[in-house]
Amino acid sequence: MAEGKCQVCKNSVDPEDIEIHHIVPKDLTDDEGIPESQIFKLCSDCHKEVHAWYTARVRHTEYDDKAQRFRNKSSLEMINEYQKVFSDFMKYKGAR
């Protein structure tokens, strides 16, 4: 049986168990009509962990000081948010 490797932890994984992770969720890129974001092949543990990072760190709103209220971030802001959080995750994991 051939083995693959998780692109984060570098552990060997059965190719059938590799999980595909889109840095920017596919529904966001589909909604904006832009090409899919970069994908990574992850083991299930790293895939769960990166999604936990997204839940804890990705913010869909921000406070607007001028309007003195929260506003929804634009699609471009959200794309940048997901990319930054994924980059931070990779640094935390010591991955390249």
MOPAC internal coordinates of N, CA, C and O (Angstrom, degrees):
PM7 1SCF
backbone

  N    0.0000 0     0.00 0     0.00 0    0    0    0
  C    1.4485 1     0.00 0     0.00 0    1    0    0
  C    1.5257 1   108.02 1     0.00 0    2    1    0
  O    1.2310 1   120.84 1   -51.33 1    3    2    1
  N    1.3040 1   115.99 1   128.67 1    3    2    1
  C    1.4623 1   121.59 1   178.16 1    5    3    2
  C    1.5230 1   109.34 1   -73.81 1    6    5    3
  O    1.2310 1   121.23 1   -29.59 1    7    6    5
  N    1.3161 1   115.25 1   150.41 1    7    6    5
  C    1.4563 1   119.95 1   179.03 1    9    7    6
  C    1.5179 1   110.25 1  -119.04 1   10    9    7
  O    1.2310 1   121.46 1   -30.44 1   11   10    9
  N    1.3057 1   114.81 1   149.56 1   11   10    9
  C    1.4474 1   121.43 1   172.81 1   13   11   10
  C    1.5191 1   107.97 1  -111.74 1   14   13   11
  O    1.2310 1   120.71 1     0.19 1   15   14   13
  N    1.3015 1   116.25 1  -179.81 1   15   14   13
  C    1.4547 1   120.50 1   177.49 1   17   15   14
  C    1.5143 1   109.45 1  -130.07 1   18   17   15
  O    1.2310 1   121.27 1   -36.88 1   19   18   17
  N    1.3164 1   115.17 1   143.12 1   19   18   17
  C    1.4559 1   121.11 1   172.71 1   21   19   18
  C    1.5245 1   106.97 1   -68.95 1   22   21   19
  O    1.2310 1   120.08 1   -45.78 1   23   22   21
  N    1.3226 1   117.44 1   134.22 1   23   22   21
  C    1.4626 1   120.73 1  -178.28 1   25   23   22
  C    1.5266 1   112.68 1   -77.10 1   26   25   23
  O    1.2310 1   120.10 1   175.97 1   27   26   25
  N    1.3205 1   117.41 1    -4.03 1   27   26   25
  C    1.4606 1   119.73 1   176.90 1   29   27   26
  C    1.5236 1   110.44 1  -103.35 1   30   29   27
  O    1.2310 1   120.11 1   117.37 1   31   30   29
  N    1.3410 1   117.40 1   -62.63 1   31   30   29
  C    1.4703 1   120.44 1  -174.66 1   33   31   30
  C    1.5235 1   113.16 1   -87.75 1   34   33   31
  O    1.2310 1   120.53 1   167.05 1   35   34   33
  N    1.3396 1   116.58 1   -12.95 1   35   34   33
  C    1.4699 1   124.22 1   178.98 1   37   35   34
  C    1.5258 1   113.31 1    69.86 1   38   37   35
  O    1.2310 1   119.80 1  -170.16 1   39   38   37
  N    1.3356 1   117.99 1     9.84 1   39   38   37
  C    1.4641 1   120.65 1   176.55 1   41   39   38
  C    1.5201 1   109.89 1   -70.34 1   42   41   39
  O    1.2310 1   121.10 1   -31.64 1   43   42   41
  N    1.3237 1   115.50 1   148.36 1   43   42   41
  C    1.4598 1   120.87 1   176.43 1   45   43   42
  C    1.5179 1   109.13 1   -71.61 1   46   45   43
  O    1.2310 1   121.74 1   -41.48 1   47   46   45
  N    1.3201 1   114.28 1   138.52 1   47   46   45
  C    1.4651 1   121.22 1  -178.55 1   49   47   46
  C    1.5196 1   107.83 1  -138.93 1   50   49   47
  O    1.2310 1   120.98 1   -41.13 1   51   50   49
  N    1.3215 1   115.72 1   138.87 1   51   50   49
  C    1.4587 1   120.27 1   174.14 1   53   51   50
  C    1.5306 1   106.85 1   -59.49 1   54   53   51
  O    1.2310 1   119.79 1   -47.94 1   55   54   53
  N    1.3212 1   118.01 1   132.06 1   55   54   53
  C    1.4742 1   120.21 1  -178.15 1   57   55   54
  C    1.5347 1   113.35 1   -53.38 1   58   57   55
  O    1.2310 1   119.93 1   149.15 1   59   58   57
  N    1.3131 1   117.73 1   -30.85 1   59   58   57
  C    1.4625 1   120.47 1   178.76 1   61   59   58
  C    1.5276 1   111.92 1   -69.95 1   62   61   59
  O    1.2310 1   120.44 1   160.78 1   63   62   61
  N    1.3357 1   116.76 1   -19.22 1   63   62   61
  C    1.4704 1   121.02 1  -177.75 1   65   63   62
  C    1.5273 1   113.38 1   -99.81 1   66   65   63
  O    1.2310 1   120.26 1   175.55 1   67   66   65
  N    1.3291 1   117.12 1    -4.45 1   67   66   65
  C    1.4664 1   120.52 1   177.44 1   69   67   66
  C    1.5254 1   108.65 1   -63.92 1   70   69   67
  O    1.2310 1   120.54 1   -43.76 1   71   70   69
  N    1.3240 1   116.57 1   136.24 1   71   70   69
  C    1.4584 1   121.54 1   178.39 1   73   71   70
  C    1.5239 1   109.05 1  -111.83 1   74   73   71
  O    1.2310 1   120.75 1   -42.75 1   75   74   73
  N    1.3161 1   116.16 1   137.25 1   75   74   73
  C    1.4626 1   122.28 1  -179.29 1   77   75   74
  C    1.5260 1   108.56 1   -89.98 1   78   77   75
  O    1.2310 1   121.04 1   -50.72 1   79   78   77
  N    1.3290 1   115.62 1   129.28 1   79   78   77
  C    1.4673 1   121.20 1   178.99 1   81   79   78
  C    1.5251 1   109.25 1  -120.92 1   82   81   79
  O    1.2310 1   120.98 1   -54.82 1   83   82   81
  N    1.3319 1   115.74 1   125.18 1   83   82   81
  C    1.4636 1   121.52 1   173.36 1   85   83   82
  C    1.5256 1   107.89 1   -89.48 1   86   85   83
  O    1.2310 1   119.74 1   -54.11 1   87   86   85
  N    1.3194 1   118.10 1   125.89 1   87   86   85
  C    1.4652 1   120.20 1   179.60 1   89   87   86
  C    1.5225 1   109.79 1   -57.73 1   90   89   87
  O    1.2310 1   120.44 1   132.85 1   91   90   89
  N    1.3057 1   116.77 1   -47.15 1   91   90   89
  C    1.4643 1   121.72 1   174.31 1   93   91   90
  C    1.5243 1   105.89 1  -103.69 1   94   93   91
  O    1.2310 1   119.90 1   -52.77 1   95   94   93
  N    1.3318 1   117.80 1   127.23 1   95   94   93
  C    1.4649 1   119.54 1  -178.00 1   97   95   94
  C    1.5305 1   112.42 1   -51.82 1   98   97   95
  O    1.2310 1   121.80 1   -41.87 1   99   98   97
  N    1.3130 1   114.16 1   138.13 1   99   98   97
  C    1.4639 1   120.96 1  -176.05 1  101   99   98
  C    1.5240 1   112.15 1   -58.85 1  102  101   99
  O    1.2310 1   119.70 1   145.15 1  103  102  101
  N    1.3254 1   118.19 1   -34.85 1  103  102  101
  C    1.4685 1   118.92 1  -179.48 1  105  103  102
  C    1.5229 1   111.57 1   -64.70 1  106  105  103
  O    1.2310 1   119.82 1   147.35 1  107  106  105
  N    1.3303 1   117.94 1   -32.65 1  107  106  105
  C    1.4640 1   121.43 1   178.04 1  109  107  106
  C    1.5285 1   110.54 1   -69.80 1  110  109  107
  O    1.2310 1   120.21 1   135.54 1  111  110  109
  N    1.3275 1   117.21 1   -44.46 1  111  110  109
  C    1.4670 1   119.20 1   178.92 1  113  111  110
  C    1.5248 1   110.63 1   -68.27 1  114  113  111
  O    1.2310 1   120.26 1   142.63 1  115  114  113
  N    1.3387 1   117.10 1   -37.37 1  115  114  113
  C    1.4704 1   120.25 1   177.50 1  117  115  114
  C    1.5227 1   110.85 1   -63.22 1  118  117  115
  O    1.2310 1   120.55 1   135.44 1  119  118  117
  N    1.3360 1   116.56 1   -44.56 1  119  118  117
  C    1.4701 1   120.91 1  -179.40 1  121  119  118
  C    1.5227 1   112.04 1   -60.83 1  122  121  119
  O    1.2310 1   120.80 1   146.22 1  123  122  121
  N    1.3271 1   116.07 1   -33.78 1  123  122  121
  C    1.4601 1   120.66 1  -177.40 1  125  123  122
  C    1.5257 1   113.10 1   -91.55 1  126  125  123
  O    1.2310 1   120.81 1   175.60 1  127  126  125
  N    1.3316 1   116.05 1    -4.40 1  127  126  125
  C    1.4614 1   119.59 1   179.22 1  129  127  126
  C    1.5145 1   112.94 1    66.26 1  130  129  127
  O    1.2310 1   120.64 1  -148.30 1  131  130  129
  N    1.3330 1   116.38 1    31.70 1  131  130  129
  C    1.4643 1   120.43 1   178.64 1  133  131  130
  C    1.5250 1   108.71 1  -110.24 1  134  133  131
  O    1.2310 1   120.27 1   -21.68 1  135  134  133
  N    1.3154 1   117.08 1   158.32 1  135  134  133
  C    1.4668 1   119.89 1  -179.88 1  137  135  134
  C    1.5285 1   110.94 1   -58.86 1  138  137  135
  O    1.2310 1   121.33 1   -25.46 1  139  138  137
  N    1.3162 1   115.06 1   154.54 1  139  138  137
  C    1.4598 1   120.25 1   177.22 1  141  139  138
  C    1.5164 1   110.30 1   -55.13 1  142  141  139
  O    1.2310 1   121.64 1   -31.57 1  143  142  141
  N    1.3252 1   114.48 1   148.43 1  143  142  141
  C    1.4543 1   118.81 1   176.10 1  145  143  142
  C    1.5233 1   109.45 1   -73.62 1  146  145  143
  O    1.2310 1   121.19 1    -8.52 1  147  146  145
  N    1.2920 1   115.34 1   171.48 1  147  146  145
  C    1.4625 1   121.37 1   177.54 1  149  147  146
  C    1.5221 1   109.09 1   -60.35 1  150  149  147
  O    1.2310 1   120.46 1   -36.99 1  151  150  149
  N    1.3278 1   116.73 1   143.01 1  151  150  149
  C    1.4537 1   120.59 1   178.10 1  153  151  150
  C    1.5198 1   109.90 1  -112.19 1  154  153  151
  O    1.2310 1   121.44 1   -25.80 1  155  154  153
  N    1.3252 1   114.85 1   154.20 1  155  154  153
  C    1.4506 1   122.26 1   175.18 1  157  155  154
  C    1.5107 1   108.21 1  -127.62 1  158  157  155
  O    1.2310 1   120.69 1   -33.73 1  159  158  157
  N    1.3091 1   116.29 1   146.27 1  159  158  157
  C    1.4640 1   122.76 1   176.34 1  161  159  158
  C    1.5285 1   106.81 1   -97.26 1  162  161  159
  O    1.2310 1   120.98 1   -62.86 1  163  162  161
  N    1.3398 1   115.72 1   117.14 1  163  162  161
  C    1.4590 1   120.90 1  -173.08 1  165  163  162
  C    1.5205 1   112.00 1  -125.01 1  166  165  163
  O    1.2310 1   121.53 1   -25.50 1  167  166  165
  N    1.3298 1   114.68 1   154.50 1  167  166  165
  C    1.4546 1   119.93 1   168.44 1  169  167  166
  C    1.5309 1   107.03 1   -74.60 1  170  169  167
  O    1.2310 1   120.12 1   -15.45 1  171  170  169
  N    1.3071 1   117.38 1   164.55 1  171  170  169
  C    1.4659 1   119.87 1  -176.16 1  173  171  170
  C    1.5317 1   111.83 1   -63.74 1  174  173  171
  O    1.2310 1   120.00 1   145.29 1  175  174  173
  N    1.3413 1   117.60 1   -34.71 1  175  174  173
  C    1.4705 1   119.84 1  -179.78 1  177  175  174
  C    1.5342 1   111.43 1   -65.19 1  178  177  175
  O    1.2310 1   120.05 1   133.48 1  179  178  177
  N    1.3218 1   117.50 1   -46.52 1  179  178  177
  C    1.4673 1   120.65 1   179.32 1  181  179  178
  C    1.5263 1   110.75 1   -67.00 1  182  181  179
  O    1.2310 1   120.36 1   144.43 1  183  182  181
  N    1.3357 1   116.91 1   -35.57 1  183  182  181
  C    1.4605 1   120.05 1   179.50 1  185  183  182
  C    1.5326 1   110.09 1   -65.05 1  186  185  183
  O    1.2310 1   120.15 1   136.14 1  187  186  185
  N    1.3161 1   117.32 1   -43.86 1  187  186  185
  C    1.4706 1   120.59 1   176.79 1  189  187  186
  C    1.5173 1   110.39 1   -62.52 1  190  189  187
  O    1.2310 1   120.45 1   138.35 1  191  190  189
  N    1.3268 1   116.75 1   -41.65 1  191  190  189
  C    1.4608 1   120.64 1  -177.59 1  193  191  190
  C    1.5318 1   112.20 1   -66.01 1  194  193  191
  O    1.2310 1   119.66 1   138.14 1  195  194  193
  N    1.3180 1   118.25 1   -41.86 1  195  194  193
  C    1.4683 1   119.57 1  -179.98 1  197  195  194
  C    1.5232 1   109.96 1   -66.33 1  198  197  195
  O    1.2310 1   119.88 1   143.58 1  199  198  197
  N    1.3242 1   117.84 1   -36.42 1  199  198  197
  C    1.4663 1   119.16 1   177.50 1  201  199  198
  C    1.5296 1   111.12 1   -68.73 1  202  201  199
  O    1.2310 1   120.06 1   147.94 1  203  202  201
  N    1.3146 1   117.49 1   -32.06 1  203  202  201
  C    1.4724 1   120.34 1   174.19 1  205  203  202
  C    1.5280 1   109.54 1   -65.49 1  206  205  203
  O    1.2310 1   120.22 1   141.24 1  207  206  205
  N    1.3351 1   117.19 1   -38.76 1  207  206  205
  C    1.4689 1   120.94 1   175.77 1  209  207  206
  C    1.5197 1   109.53 1   -61.29 1  210  209  207
  O    1.2310 1   120.17 1   135.07 1  211  210  209
  N    1.3150 1   117.29 1   -44.93 1  211  210  209
  C    1.4635 1   120.36 1   179.68 1  213  211  210
  C    1.5273 1   110.24 1   -59.26 1  214  213  211
  O    1.2310 1   120.48 1   133.76 1  215  214  213
  N    1.3246 1   116.68 1   -46.24 1  215  214  213
  C    1.4643 1   120.86 1  -179.12 1  217  215  214
  C    1.5218 1   111.01 1   -59.41 1  218  217  215
  O    1.2310 1   120.51 1   139.20 1  219  218  217
  N    1.3231 1   116.62 1   -40.80 1  219  218  217
  C    1.4663 1   120.92 1  -176.43 1  221  219  218
  C    1.5268 1   113.81 1   -81.32 1  222  221  219
  O    1.2310 1   119.54 1   155.35 1  223  222  221
  N    1.3307 1   118.48 1   -24.65 1  223  222  221
  C    1.4611 1   119.99 1  -169.48 1  225  223  222
  C    1.5235 1   117.02 1  -119.61 1  226  225  223
  O    1.2310 1   119.95 1   157.19 1  227  226  225
  N    1.3186 1   117.69 1   -22.81 1  227  226  225
  C    1.4635 1   119.88 1  -179.06 1  229  227  226
  C    1.5220 1   108.26 1   -82.83 1  230  229  227
  O    1.2310 1   121.34 1   -54.92 1  231  230  229
  N    1.3115 1   115.04 1   125.08 1  231  230  229
  C    1.4626 1   121.20 1  -179.93 1  233  231  230
  C    1.5229 1   109.38 1  -113.96 1  234  233  231
  O    1.2310 1   120.73 1   -53.63 1  235  234  233
  N    1.3054 1   116.21 1   126.37 1  235  234  233
  C    1.4643 1   121.31 1  -178.03 1  237  235  234
  C    1.5274 1   112.24 1   -87.80 1  238  237  235
  O    1.2310 1   120.83 1   170.04 1  239  238  237
  N    1.3222 1   116.03 1    -9.96 1  239  238  237
  C    1.4581 1   120.74 1   178.62 1  241  239  238
  C    1.5179 1   109.22 1  -130.16 1  242  241  239
  O    1.2310 1   121.15 1   -17.57 1  243  242  241
  N    1.3314 1   115.40 1   162.43 1  243  242  241
  C    1.4529 1   120.31 1   172.66 1  245  243  242
  C    1.5224 1   107.98 1  -147.66 1  246  245  243
  O    1.2310 1   121.57 1   -22.07 1  247  246  245
  N    1.3134 1   114.61 1   157.93 1  247  246  245
  C    1.4568 1   119.14 1  -177.99 1  249  247  246
  C    1.5219 1   109.93 1   -82.33 1  250  249  247
  O    1.2310 1   120.49 1   -50.84 1  251  250  249
  N    1.3179 1   116.67 1   129.16 1  251  250  249
  C    1.4588 1   123.76 1   177.88 1  253  251  250
  C    1.5267 1   107.30 1   -98.54 1  254  253  251
  O    1.2310 1   120.68 1   -72.28 1  255  254  253
  N    1.3383 1   116.31 1   107.72 1  255  254  253
  C    1.4675 1   120.97 1  -177.68 1  257  255  254
  C    1.5262 1   112.49 1   -61.27 1  258  257  255
  O    1.2310 1   120.46 1   140.38 1  259  258  257
  N    1.3106 1   116.72 1   -39.62 1  259  258  257
  C    1.4724 1   119.90 1  -178.21 1  261  259  258
  C    1.5323 1   111.42 1   -65.08 1  262  261  259
  O    1.2310 1   120.83 1   133.63 1  263  262  261
  N    1.3215 1   116.01 1   -46.37 1  263  262  261
  C    1.4655 1   120.06 1  -178.40 1  265  263  262
  C    1.5284 1   111.89 1   -83.92 1  266  265  263
  O    1.2310 1   120.78 1   166.79 1  267  266  265
  N    1.3215 1   116.11 1   -13.21 1  267  266  265
  C    1.4719 1   123.74 1  -178.41 1  269  267  266
  C    1.5276 1   111.33 1    55.97 1  270  269  267
  O    1.2310 1   121.96 1  -131.74 1  271  270  269
  N    1.3244 1   113.85 1    48.26 1  271  270  269
  C    1.4656 1   119.88 1   177.01 1  273  271  270
  C    1.5278 1   108.50 1  -159.76 1  274  273  271
  O    1.2310 1   121.19 1   -13.84 1  275  274  273
  N    1.3174 1   115.32 1   166.16 1  275  274  273
  C    1.4524 1   120.12 1   175.31 1  277  275  274
  C    1.5239 1   109.43 1   -81.39 1  278  277  275
  O    1.2310 1   121.31 1   -32.21 1  279  278  277
  N    1.3205 1   115.09 1   147.79 1  279  278  277
  C    1.4638 1   120.86 1   176.75 1  281  279  278
  C    1.5198 1   108.54 1  -133.75 1  282  281  279
  O    1.2310 1   120.98 1   -27.30 1  283  282  281
  N    1.3192 1   115.73 1   152.70 1  283  282  281
  C    1.4594 1   120.78 1   175.34 1  285  283  282
  C    1.5248 1   108.87 1   -73.54 1  286  285  283
  O    1.2310 1   121.00 1   -40.42 1  287  286  285
  N    1.3209 1   115.70 1   139.58 1  287  286  285
  C    1.4646 1   119.79 1   176.46 1  289  287  286
  C    1.5214 1   109.40 1   -73.12 1  290  289  287
  O    1.2310 1   121.14 1   -29.17 1  291  290  289
  N    1.3186 1   115.42 1   150.83 1  291  290  289
  C    1.4636 1   120.86 1   176.58 1  293  291  290
  C    1.5349 1   109.23 1   -71.72 1  294  293  291
  O    1.2310 1   121.15 1   -14.26 1  295  294  293
  N    1.3157 1   115.41 1   165.74 1  295  294  293
  C    1.4683 1   120.35 1   178.27 1  297  295  294
  C    1.5219 1   111.28 1   -58.48 1  298  297  295
  O    1.2310 1   120.17 1   137.64 1  299  298  297
  N    1.3229 1   117.28 1   -42.36 1  299  298  297
  C    1.4646 1   120.42 1   178.84 1  301  299  298
  C    1.5232 1   110.64 1   -62.82 1  302  301  299
  O    1.2310 1   120.14 1   138.07 1  303  302  301
  N    1.3201 1   117.33 1   -41.93 1  303  302  301
  C    1.4679 1   120.33 1   177.00 1  305  303  302
  C    1.5282 1   110.89 1   -61.93 1  306  305  303
  O    1.2310 1   120.50 1   140.84 1  307  306  305
  N    1.3340 1   116.66 1   -39.16 1  307  306  305
  C    1.4606 1   120.28 1   179.38 1  309  307  306
  C    1.5287 1   111.26 1   -67.71 1  310  309  307
  O    1.2310 1   120.32 1   139.11 1  311  310  309
  N    1.3183 1   117.00 1   -40.89 1  311  310  309
  C    1.4645 1   120.37 1   177.42 1  313  311  310
  C    1.5258 1   109.25 1   -59.40 1  314  313  311
  O    1.2310 1   120.22 1   133.62 1  315  314  313
  N    1.3221 1   117.19 1   -46.38 1  315  314  313
  C    1.4650 1   121.22 1   178.09 1  317  315  314
  C    1.5245 1   111.55 1   -62.48 1  318  317  315
  O    1.2310 1   120.78 1   141.91 1  319  318  317
  N    1.3282 1   116.12 1   -38.09 1  319  318  317
  C    1.4684 1   121.19 1   179.40 1  321  319  318
  C    1.5296 1   111.04 1   -61.95 1  322  321  319
  O    1.2310 1   120.64 1   131.33 1  323  322  321
  N    1.3322 1   116.39 1   -48.67 1  323  322  321
  C    1.4689 1   119.79 1   179.19 1  325  323  322
  C    1.5299 1   111.16 1   -62.67 1  326  325  323
  O    1.2310 1   120.19 1   138.50 1  327  326  325
  N    1.3210 1   117.23 1   -41.50 1  327  326  325
  C    1.4630 1   119.86 1  -179.79 1  329  327  326
  C    1.5244 1   111.11 1   -64.03 1  330  329  327
  O    1.2310 1   120.07 1   138.99 1  331  330  329
  N    1.3236 1   117.47 1   -41.01 1  331  330  329
  C    1.4616 1   120.89 1   179.45 1  333  331  330
  C    1.5216 1   111.26 1   -65.77 1  334  333  331
  O    1.2310 1   120.54 1   134.93 1  335  334  333
  N    1.3243 1   116.57 1   -45.07 1  335  334  333
  C    1.4661 1   119.87 1  -179.38 1  337  335  334
  C    1.5285 1   110.51 1   -63.93 1  338  337  335
  O    1.2310 1   120.10 1   139.90 1  339  338  337
  N    1.3357 1   117.41 1   -40.10 1  339  338  337
  C    1.4631 1   119.52 1   177.72 1  341  339  338
  C    1.5283 1   110.54 1   -64.96 1  342  341  339
  O    1.2310 1   120.29 1   138.63 1  343  342  341
  N    1.3152 1   117.05 1   -41.37 1  343  342  341
  C    1.4626 1   120.94 1   177.67 1  345  343  342
  C    1.5326 1   110.45 1   -60.92 1  346  345  343
  O    1.2310 1   120.50 1   136.75 1  347  346  345
  N    1.3188 1   116.64 1   -43.25 1  347  346  345
  C    1.4726 1   120.56 1   177.76 1  349  347  346
  C    1.5260 1   110.89 1   -63.04 1  350  349  347
  O    1.2310 1   120.33 1   140.23 1  351  350  349
  N    1.3233 1   116.96 1   -39.77 1  351  350  349
  C    1.4625 1   122.01 1   177.59 1  353  351  350
  C    1.5244 1   110.47 1   -60.82 1  354  353  351
  O    1.2310 1   120.63 1   133.81 1  355  354  353
  N    1.3293 1   116.41 1   -46.19 1  355  354  353
  C    1.4653 1   120.15 1  -179.54 1  357  355  354
  C    1.5298 1   111.17 1   -63.23 1  358  357  355
  O    1.2310 1   120.15 1   141.06 1  359  358  357
  N    1.3209 1   117.32 1   -38.94 1  359  358  357
  C    1.4660 1   120.49 1   177.18 1  361  359  358
  C    1.5180 1   110.66 1   -64.46 1  362  361  359
  O    1.2310 1   120.89 1   136.60 1  363  362  361
  N    1.3371 1   115.90 1   -43.40 1  363  362  361
  C    1.4629 1   121.23 1   178.93 1  365  363  362
  C    1.5382 1   110.71 1   -59.53 1  366  365  363
  O    1.2310 1   120.76 1   139.09 1  367  366  365
  N    1.3245 1   116.15 1   -40.91 1  367  366  365
  C    1.4614 1   120.90 1  -178.51 1  369  367  366
  C    1.5305 1   112.44 1   -79.15 1  370  369  367
  O    1.2310 1   120.58 1   170.56 1  371  370  369
  N    1.3367 1   116.50 1    -9.44 1  371  370  369
  C    1.4522 1   119.89 1  -178.83 1  373  371  370
  C    1.5236 1   112.26 1    73.61 1  374  373  371
  O    1.2310 1   120.79 1  -156.81 1  375  374  373
  N    1.3325 1   116.09 1    23.19 1  375  374  373
  C    1.4668 1   121.10 1  -177.95 1  377  375  374
  C    1.5156 1   110.03 1   -95.76 1  378  377  375
  O    1.2310 1   120.97 1   -18.97 1  379  378  377
  N    1.3023 1   115.76 1   161.03 1  379  378  377
  C    1.4700 1   122.08 1   177.19 1  381  379  378
  C    1.4905 1   109.77 1  -123.29 1  382  381  379
  O    1.2310 1   120.10 1   180.00 1  383  382  381

